[in-house]
Amino acid sequence: MVHPGGPFYLPAGGFADLFYVGLTHFDVITIRIKMFMKVLSPFIAGFAIAYLLNTPMCFFERKLYKNNKHKRVLAITTVYLLALAVVVILLNLIIPQVVQSITDLASNMQTYLTSLDALVKNLTDQYQLDSDGISEMLGSYQDMMSNISDTVSKALPQILDVGVAVGNGVISGITAVISSVYMLGKGRLVPQLKKIIYATLPKRRADWLLEGCSQANRIFVGFINGKLIDSAIIGVLCFILCLIFRIPYPMLVSVIVGVTNIIPFFGPIIGAIPCLMILVIVDPWAALRFFFLVIGLQQFDGNILGPKILGDSTGLSAIWVLIAIVTCGGLFGFPGMVLGVPTFAVLYSLVREWVNKRLRRKGIDGDGKPIDPMT
C-alpha cells in the first residue's frame, strides 16, 4: 500500500530525523562548525580582500593600463601597493596616536573626574540647583567611567602585546593575501560556479539565478565601497574640525566617528555617544562644541556627501533601512549592522521583481486595476 504522502514522505522523515539529531547534538555541531570555519578563515579573508580590491583593480585595468598587454598584472600590483600604503599609514600614524590617547585617558581618568566633580559643584552652588539629585547622578557616572578606565588599563597591555597574535596569524595572513591575489588574477572560481549552475539547473532558472547574483554583487560593491570612502572622508573632516575647535584627543574621536559612520542611519549616533562620554569628563565645554560639530558633520554627510558617493545604491526607503539595521544588528552584531542593509536591498529587489512579474501575468497593477496594454 502506498502511503498517502507519496514520494515526499521519506524526505520529510529524513529531514525530521536530521532536525532531531541537530537539536540533541547542538553543542557538538556548533564546535565542528567553528573548527571548520577556523580552517576556512584564511580563504574567507582572502575573498574579502579580493572583493574589496576588485573595483579599484578594474578601474586601473580599464583606465590606466588599458593599452598594456600586462594590464591585469599591473593593476593588481598597483592596488596592492596602495593597500600596503594604507596599512603602513594605519600602523605608523593613526593606531599609535589612538593607543596613546587611550593610555593618557586611562591614566588621567581620576584627575578628570575630580575636575568634573568640582565644576558640577560650582554650577549647582552658583545656580542653586538640586545638589542631591545631581550628585547622585554624577556619582553613578563617575563609577561607570572609573570601571571602564580600570578595564581598559588592565586590557591594554594584552592588546598591545601583539607578538603572539602576529606569530599565530602570519601564516593565515600570508595564505589570505596569496588566495586574494589568485582570485583577482587567474582565479577560475566564478566560471566554474557558472558551469555547475548551468549543468544542474534548467537554462531559464540558471539565467535568473546568475542575474540575481550579478545584481546582488552590484548592490554590495556599490554600498560597501561607497560607505568606506564616505566614512574615510568623514573621519578626516572630523579630525580637521577637532583640531580647529580644539577638541581633546582628536585622533581617537575621529577614528570612533569614522568607523561607526560605516553603520547606516545609526552610525553618527553610535559614534557620538562614546565621544561625548569621554569629552564630558575631559572638558565639558569641548563636549558641547563637539556636540554641535558632529550634528553639522552628520547633516553634511546625510544630505550632501552620502548621496553624492552612494547615490541610490540600495533602493531602500528609510523604514526598510531601519528594519535591516535593527534586525541584522541584533542577530549578528556590528557586521550585521553594516551588511544588513545591502542584504535587505537584494531581497527587496528580488521580491519586488517577483511581485511585478506576477502582477503583469494577471494583467493588473499594484492597485488591482487592469493594465493598459498600450502603456
C-alpha positions in Angstrom: 0.0 0.0 0.0 1.3 3.4 -1.0 1.5 5.9 1.8 -0.8 9.0 1.1 2.2 11.2 1.5 3.7 9.7 -1.7 7.3 10.3 -2.5 7.5 13.2 -0.1 7.1 11.1 3.0 10.6 9.7 3.0 12.4 13.0 2.6 10.2 14.6 5.2 11.0 11.9 7.6 14.7 12.2 6.9 14.6 16.0 7.5 12.8 15.4 10.8 15.5 12.9 11.9 18.2 15.4 10.9 16.4 18.2 12.8 16.1 16.0 15.9 19.8 15.0 15.7 20.8 18.6 15.3 18.8 19.6 18.4 20.2 16.8 20.6 23.8 17.3 19.4 23.7 21.1 19.0 26.9 21.7 21.1 28.9 19.2 19.1 27.7 20.6 15.8 28.5 24.1 16.9 32.1 23.1 17.8 32.5 21.3 14.5 31.2 24.3 12.5 33.6 26.7 14.4 36.5 24.4 13.7 35.5 24.2 10.0 35.2 28.0 9.8 38.6 28.4 11.5 40.2 26.3 8.8 38.5 28.2 6.1 39.1 31.7 7.7 42.2 32.5 5.6 40.3 31.8 2.4 37.3 33.8 3.6 39.6 36.7 4.5 41.3 36.3 1.1 37.9 36.5 -0.6 37.0 39.6 1.4 40.3 41.3 0.4 39.8 40.4 -3.3 36.2 41.6 -3.2 37.2 45.0 -1.8 40.2 45.4 -4.2 38.3 44.2 -7.3 36.7 47.5 -8.0 39.9 49.7 -7.9 41.7 46.9 -9.8 39.1 47.0 -12.6 39.3 50.8 -12.7 43.1 50.8 -13.1 42.8 48.0 -15.7 40.3 49.9 -17.8 41.6 53.4 -17.4 45.3 53.4 -16.6 46.7 50.3 -18.3 44.1 49.6 -21.0 46.7 49.6 -23.8 49.2 47.4 -22.0 49.3 43.7 -22.6 50.1 43.1 -18.9 47.3 45.3 -17.7 45.9 42.8 -15.2 49.3 42.2 -13.5 50.0 45.9 -13.4 46.5 46.7 -12.0 46.8 44.1 -9.3 50.3 45.3 -8.3 49.0 48.9 -8.1 46.1 48.1 -5.9 48.2 46.0 -3.5 50.8 48.8 -3.3 48.1 51.2 -2.4 46.6 48.8 0.1 50.1 48.4 1.6 50.5 52.2 1.9 47.1 52.4 3.7 48.2 49.7 6.1 51.5 51.4 6.8 49.8 54.7 7.5 47.4 53.0 9.9 50.2 51.2 11.7 52.6 54.1 11.9 50.4 57.2 12.1 46.8 56.5 13.3 47.0 53.5 15.5 49.9 54.7 17.7 48.1 58.0 18.3 44.9 56.2 19.2 46.7 53.9 21.6 48.5 56.9 23.2 45.2 58.7 23.6 43.6 55.7 25.3 46.6 55.3 27.6 46.6 59.0 28.5 42.8 59.0 29.1 43.0 55.9 31.3 45.9 57.2 33.4 44.4 60.7 33.9 40.8 59.5 34.4 40.8 60.2 38.2 42.1 63.8 37.6 39.4 64.4 35.0 36.7 63.0 37.3 37.8 65.2 40.2 37.8 68.3 37.9 34.3 67.4 36.7 33.1 67.0 40.2 34.4 70.4 41.2 32.8 72.0 38.1 29.4 70.4 38.8 29.5 71.6 42.5 30.4 75.1 41.4 27.5 75.2 39.0 25.0 73.8 41.5 26.1 76.3 44.1 26.0 79.2 41.6 22.6 78.5 40.2 21.1 76.9 43.3 20.2 73.6 41.7 19.2 70.3 43.3 22.6 69.2 44.5 21.5 65.8 45.9 20.0 64.5 42.6 22.9 65.9 40.6 25.5 64.5 43.0 23.8 61.0 42.9 23.7 61.0 39.1 27.3 62.3 38.9 28.5 59.6 41.3 26.9 56.9 39.2 28.5 58.3 36.1 31.9 58.6 37.8 31.7 55.0 39.0 30.8 53.8 35.5 33.7 55.7 33.9 36.1 54.5 36.6 35.2 50.9 35.9 35.6 51.4 32.2 39.0 53.0 32.8 40.2 50.2 35.0 39.0 47.6 32.5 40.9 49.4 29.7 44.0 49.8 31.8 44.1 46.1 32.5 43.3 45.0 28.9 45.6 47.5 27.2 48.8 45.6 27.8 47.3 42.5 26.5 46.0 44.3 23.4 49.4 45.9 22.8 51.2 42.5 23.2 50.6 41.6 19.5 53.7 39.4 19.2 51.8 36.1 19.9 48.9 37.2 17.8 51.1 38.1 14.9 53.1 34.9 15.2 49.9 32.8 15.2 48.3 34.8 12.4 51.2 35.3 10.0 50.6 32.0 8.1 46.9 32.7 7.9 47.6 36.3 6.7 50.0 35.1 4.0 47.5 32.5 2.9 44.8 35.1 2.7 46.9 37.5 0.7 48.0 34.7 -1.7 44.5 33.5 -2.2 43.2 37.0 -2.8 45.9 37.6 -5.5 44.9 34.3 -7.1 41.2 35.3 -7.0 41.9 38.7 -8.6 44.4 37.3 -11.1 43.8 33.9 -12.6 41.1 32.6 -10.4 38.6 30.4 -12.2 36.1 30.2 -9.4 33.3 32.2 -11.0 33.4 30.4 -14.4 33.5 27.1 -12.6 30.5 28.0 -10.5 28.6 29.2 -13.6 29.4 25.9 -15.3 28.0 23.9 -12.3 24.8 26.1 -12.2 24.1 25.6 -15.9 24.8 21.9 -15.5 22.4 21.4 -12.6 19.6 23.8 -13.4 17.4 24.5 -16.4 18.8 27.3 -18.5 16.0 29.7 -17.6 16.4 29.2 -13.9 20.2 29.4 -14.2 19.9 32.7 -16.1 17.6 34.0 -13.4 19.9 32.9 -10.6 23.0 34.4 -12.2 21.2 37.6 -12.9 20.2 37.8 -9.2 23.8 37.2 -8.2 25.0 39.9 -10.6 22.5 42.3 -9.1 23.5 41.4 -5.6 27.1 41.9 -6.5 26.4 45.4 -7.9 24.5 46.4 -4.8 27.1 45.1 -2.3 30.0 46.6 -4.3 28.4 50.0 -4.6 27.3 50.1 -1.0 30.5 48.8 0.7 32.9 50.7 -1.4 30.8 53.9 -1.2 30.5 53.5 2.6 34.2 53.0 3.1 35.0 56.1 1.0 32.3 58.1 2.7 33.4 57.1 6.2 37.1 57.8 5.5 36.2 61.3 4.3 34.1 61.9 7.3 36.9 60.7 9.6 39.4 63.1 8.0 37.0 66.0 8.2 36.2 65.2 11.8 39.9 65.2 12.6 40.5 68.6 10.9 37.4 70.2 12.6 38.5 68.8 16.0 41.9 70.5 15.6 40.2 73.7 14.6 37.7 73.7 17.5 40.4 72.4 19.9 38.6 69.1 20.8 40.8 66.9 23.1 42.0 63.6 21.7 41.2 64.5 18.1 42.6 61.3 16.6 40.7 59.0 19.0 37.5 60.9 18.5 37.9 61.0 14.7 38.6 57.2 14.5 35.5 56.4 16.5 33.3 58.7 14.3 34.8 57.4 11.1 34.5 53.7 12.0 30.9 54.0 13.3 29.9 56.0 10.3 30.1 52.8 8.3 26.9 51.8 10.0 24.0 53.4 8.1 21.4 55.5 9.9 22.6 54.9 13.5 26.3 55.3 12.8 26.7 59.0 13.7 24.7 58.5 16.9 26.6 55.4 17.9 29.9 57.2 17.3 28.9 60.4 19.1 27.8 58.8 22.4 31.2 57.4 23.5 33.0 60.5 22.3 30.6 62.7 24.3 31.0 60.5 27.4 34.8 60.9 27.1 34.8 64.6 26.4 32.4 65.4 29.2 35.0 64.1 31.7 38.0 65.7 30.0 36.4 69.1 29.1 32.7 69.7 29.3 32.8 72.8 27.1 34.7 70.8 24.5 32.0 68.2 24.7 29.4 70.9 23.9 31.5 72.1 20.9 31.8 68.5 19.7 28.0 68.1 20.0 27.3 70.8 17.5 30.3 69.8 15.4 29.0 66.2 15.0 25.5 67.4 14.2 26.8 69.6 11.4 29.0 66.8 10.2 26.1 64.4 10.2 23.9 66.8 8.2 26.7 67.3 5.7 27.1 63.6 5.3 23.4 62.7 5.1 22.4 65.5 2.7 25.4 66.2 0.6 28.4 63.8 0.8 26.5 60.5 1.3 24.1 61.0 -1.7 26.9 62.1 -3.9 29.0 59.0 -3.2 26.4 56.3 -2.6 23.5 57.7 -4.7 20.6 55.2 -4.6 22.8 52.1 -4.4 20.3 50.2 -2.2 17.0 51.4 -3.4 15.6 51.0 0.1 13.3 53.5 1.9 14.3 54.8 5.4 11.9 52.4 7.2 13.5 49.3 5.5 17.0 50.6 6.3 15.9 50.9 9.9 14.4 47.4 10.0 17.5 45.9 8.3 19.9 47.5 10.8 17.9 46.6 13.9 17.2 43.0 12.8 20.6 42.1 11.4 22.4 44.1 14.2 20.5 42.2 16.8 21.3 38.8 15.2 24.9 39.4 14.0 26.3 42.4 15.9 28.4 45.0 14.1 28.9 43.0 10.8 25.1 42.6 10.7 24.6 46.3 11.1 26.9 47.0 8.2 25.9 44.2 5.8 22.2 44.1 6.8 21.3 47.0 4.5 22.7 45.6 1.2 21.4 42.2 2.1 17.9 43.6 2.6 18.3 45.6 -0.6 19.0 42.4 -2.6 16.0 40.6 -1.0 13.8 43.6 -1.5 14.8 43.8 -5.2 14.1 40.1 -5.8 10.7 40.2 -4.1 9.8 43.4 -6.0 10.7 41.7 -9.3 8.7 38.6 -8.4 5.6 40.7 -7.4 5.8 42.8 -10.5 6.1 39.7 -12.7 3.1 38.1 -11.0 1.0 41.3 -11.5 1.9 41.5 -15.2 0.8 37.9 -15.7 -2.5 38.8 -14.1 -2.8 41.9 -16.2 -3.3 44.3 -13.2 -1.2 46.9 -11.4 -0.4 47.4 -7.8 -3.9 48.8 -7.1 -5.7 45.9 -8.7 -6.7 47.9 -11.8 -6.3 46.4 -15.3 -3.0 47.4 -17.1 -3.5 49.3 -20.3 -1.8 47.1 -23.0 -0.8 50.3 -24.9 1.4 51.5 -22.0 
